[in-house]
Amino acid sequence: MADPQALQADPSGILDRLQKASAAEEFFALLGVEYDAKVVNVARLHILRRMGQYLAGEDFAGTADAAVAERCKSVLEKAYADFVKSSPIDQRVFKVLKDAVAPAQKPAAAFVPLSSIK
């Protein structure tokens, strides 16, 4: 696991520092977002996946690093809040969880006409 203090001292941009992070807690530390360890322990991958979903449409080209950091912080806070108020099962950010509630395909009822029975 990378040292969060070393990442904060890194002169590269916030996106580079976030890419070097190896634990959810590092994302929170780098972006200055407070969190409850109990929530993060249960939903760490889900929170980061949701953050990625929220950031997927963002284009940071030409944006000042401070503005990128603020946007990332805001998105992480939003993703974290999703899991404070509900569980990973309720949020279903991963395919396996989405598939777990997909309506089961009902097998077609076998119909055998009486005329065919002989």
C-alpha positions as semicolon CSV with decimal commas, in nm:
position;residue;x (nm);y (nm);z (nm)
1;M;0,000;0,000;0,000
2;A;0,135;0,340;-0,093
3;D;0,197;0,592;0,183
4;P;-0,077;0,861;0,165
5;Q;0,166;1,127;0,291
6;A;0,410;1,043;0,012
7;L;0,126;1,074;-0,239
8;Q;0,031;1,417;-0,103
9;A;0,392;1,532;-0,140
10;D;0,398;1,412;-0,502
11;P;0,420;1,714;-0,734
12;S;0,218;1,543;-1,010
13;G;-0,149;1,617;-1,065
14;I;-0,430;1,480;-0,853
15;L;-0,533;1,225;-1,118
16;D;-0,180;1,082;-1,123
17;R;-0,178;1,062;-0,745
18;L;-0,517;0,891;-0,740
19;Q;-0,395;0,636;-0,994
20;K;-0,106;0,552;-0,761
21;A;-0,341;0,496;-0,466
22;S;-0,387;0,133;-0,376
23;A;-0,650;0,152;-0,102
24;A;-0,984;0,327;-0,065
25;E;-0,854;0,507;0,243
26;E;-0,585;0,668;0,026
27;F;-0,851;0,813;-0,205
28;F;-1,028;0,964;0,095
29;A;-0,700;1,100;0,236
30;L;-0,582;1,247;-0,095
31;L;-0,912;1,421;-0,156
32;G;-0,967;1,526;0,205
33;V;-1,297;1,341;0,244
34;E;-1,396;1,229;0,593
35;Y;-1,540;0,881;0,627
36;D;-1,659;0,619;0,871
37;A;-1,424;0,320;0,861
38;K;-1,720;0,084;0,917
39;V;-1,883;0,200;0,593
40;V;-1,559;0,182;0,396
41;N;-1,475;-0,163;0,533
42;V;-1,805;-0,298;0,400
43;A;-1,828;-0,108;0,071
44;R;-1,478;0,004;-0,033
45;L;-1,481;-0,144;-0,383
46;H;-1,841;-0,042;-0,437
47;I;-1,766;0,319;-0,339
48;L;-1,468;0,341;-0,573
49;R;-1,663;0,174;-0,856
50;R;-1,949;0,422;-0,810
51;M;-1,697;0,709;-0,807
52;G;-1,562;0,577;-1,136
53;Q;-1,914;0,559;-1,279
54;Y;-1,977;0,920;-1,180
55;L;-1,645;1,034;-1,327
56;A;-1,679;0,832;-1,650
57;G;-1,830;1,118;-1,845
58;E;-1,592;1,384;-1,717
59;D;-1,339;1,552;-1,946
60;F;-1,065;1,713;-1,742
61;A;-0,848;1,816;-2,039
62;G;-0,721;2,167;-1,984
63;T;-0,880;2,190;-1,639
64;A;-0,673;2,329;-1,353
65;D;-0,557;2,065;-1,105
66;A;-0,736;2,239;-0,817
67;A;-1,067;2,222;-1,007
68;V;-1,008;1,854;-1,092
69;A;-0,933;1,781;-0,726
70;E;-1,252;1,960;-0,616
71;R;-1,461;1,770;-0,870
72;C;-1,307;1,436;-0,765
73;K;-1,368;1,523;-0,401
74;S;-1,731;1,606;-0,471
75;V;-1,782;1,283;-0,664
76;L;-1,617;1,072;-0,392
77;E;-1,841;1,236;-0,131
78;K;-2,145;1,158;-0,344
79;A;-2,038;0,796;-0,402
80;Y;-1,965;0,751;-0,030
81;A;-2,305;0,899;0,063
82;D;-2,475;0,640;-0,160
83;F;-2,337;0,366;0,065
84;V;-2,395;0,547;0,394
85;K;-2,768;0,545;0,330
86;S;-2,793;0,201;0,166
87;S;-2,601;-0,121;0,124
88;P;-2,391;-0,254;-0,164
89;I;-2,671;-0,504;-0,229
90;D;-2,920;-0,219;-0,267
91;Q;-2,688;-0,013;-0,490
92;R;-2,580;-0,304;-0,716
93;V;-2,280;-0,143;-0,888
94;F;-2,127;-0,476;-0,992
95;K;-2,268;-0,707;-1,260
96;V;-2,283;-1,007;-1,029
97;L;-2,515;-0,817;-0,795
98;K;-2,727;-0,687;-1,082
99;D;-2,761;-1,040;-1,220
100;A;-2,860;-1,173;-0,878
101;V;-3,193;-0,990;-0,901
102;A;-3,257;-1,021;-1,270
103;P;-3,597;-1,172;-1,323
104;A;-3,562;-1,544;-1,361
105;Q;-3,666;-1,674;-1,696
106;K;-3,975;-1,881;-1,652
107;P;-3,950;-2,198;-1,855
108;A;-4,212;-2,217;-2,123
109;A;-4,499;-2,432;-2,011
110;A;-4,483;-2,763;-2,185
111;F;-4,803;-2,810;-2,374
112;V;-4,888;-3,146;-2,512
113;P;-5,222;-3,162;-2,690
114;L;-5,433;-3,460;-2,600
115;S;-5,459;-3,550;-2,967
116;S;-5,085;-3,620;-2,980
117;I;-5,093;-3,865;-2,692
118;K;-5,148;-4,217;-2,829
